[in-house]
């Protein structure tokens, strides 16, 4: 079951510049961390108790994020939805006819993740996430 929007991922070319803009916009400081498992550096902005905005900068030219930026430029990369059972939810989505990028959950920064292909959701990349410890 989808529980809530966990975070919104935004692709950026220059994390330092984008962090300054979003700190000014949101009035909160970012938590910056490397995510080698996804080949990105991310800045997380916690908005209230529920949602995060994550700015994502590629760690190198061979990352999926670098390819995304090359093809589409900066902007919305994905919407992450929190679930209790990543593998069960991925299977449900496949059974509903959605094209999956990940058939099973894999390690992500905040827990187990799996992506649904944007071709099957009006061009929007959707990440399902089962947070650590849940």
N, C-alpha and C positions, 0 to 999 in steps of 0.2 A: 504494500500500500504506500502511495506517495504521502509523505507526512507534511512537507513544507518545502519552500524554496530555500535551499541551503546557501547558495551563493550565485553571483553572476560573474562570469569571467570575461575580462576585456583584454584584447591583444593590444600591446603597445610596442613601439620601436625603442623608446627611451624611458626606462623605468624611473630614473631620477627626475626627469622633467614631468612625467605624468603623475608621480607621487606628489610633487609640489602642487600641481593643479588640483588634484583630488583632495589633498589635505586642506587647501584653501576653500574648496567647494563644500566639503562635508564637515569641516571643523573638528576632525579627529585625526590622530596620528596613525600611520600605517605600521603594521608589523611586517617586516621584510624577511623572507627566507628563501633559500635555494630549494629547488625541487628536482634534484638530478634524475629521479625516476621518470620525470616528464620533460626533462631538459629545458626547464624554465626557472627563472627567478620570479618570485611573486611577492606582491605587496598586498596585504589583506587589510581591509577597512571593515571593522565591525560596526554595523548600523543597528542600534538598539540591541535587543536580545535575540533577534531572529535571523537576520540576513547579513551576509558579507558581500562586499564588492572586492573582487580580486583582479589586480592588474598583473598581466603576464608578459614577461619579456623573454625571448628565446636566449638560451645559453650559448647557442652556436648556430651556424648556418644549416646544420643537418637535422635540426629539431623540427617537429611538426608545426610548432608555433612560427618558426621562421618561414616555412613554406606557406602557412596561412597568411602571414603578413605580406609576403611577396605577391600572393594571388589576390587578396582582398583588401589589404591595408588595415590600418588600425580600426578598432571598434569591437562590437559585441562578438565574442568568440563562442560562448556557450552559457546555458542556464543549467545549474545543478539542482537536482531534486533529491531530497533526503528520503531514504528508504530503510526499513528494518532488516531486509534480507536481500542483499544485492543479487545473488544467483537466482533466487526465486523470482525477483522482479524482472531480471533480464529475460528469463524464460517466459514469463507472462507477456512481456512486450513482444517477444518473437512470436508467440502464439496469437497475438492480436494483429500480426502482420507487419510490424515495424522491422526495418532492416537494422541489424546490430553491427556495430564495429567490434564490440567485445561480447563474446558468447558467455564468458565467465568474468567475475570480478577480478580486478588486479590491484596491486598496491598503488595508492595515491598518497598525497601529502596528508590528507585528513582522514584517511581510511581506505576501504575497498571501493573501487570505482568501476564503472562500465559505461560506455557511450552508445547512444542510438544515433544512427547516421542521419545527417540533416536532409538527405533526399527523401526520407520518409516522414519528416515533420516540417513541411513548408520552409525548408532551407535553414532551420534552426538546429544547431548541434545541442543535444541534450545529454547531460551527464547524470547518471544515477550514482548516489554516494551513500554508503553505509559507514557512518563515522566510526572512528576507533572507539572501542569500548561499548558499542551498542549492538 
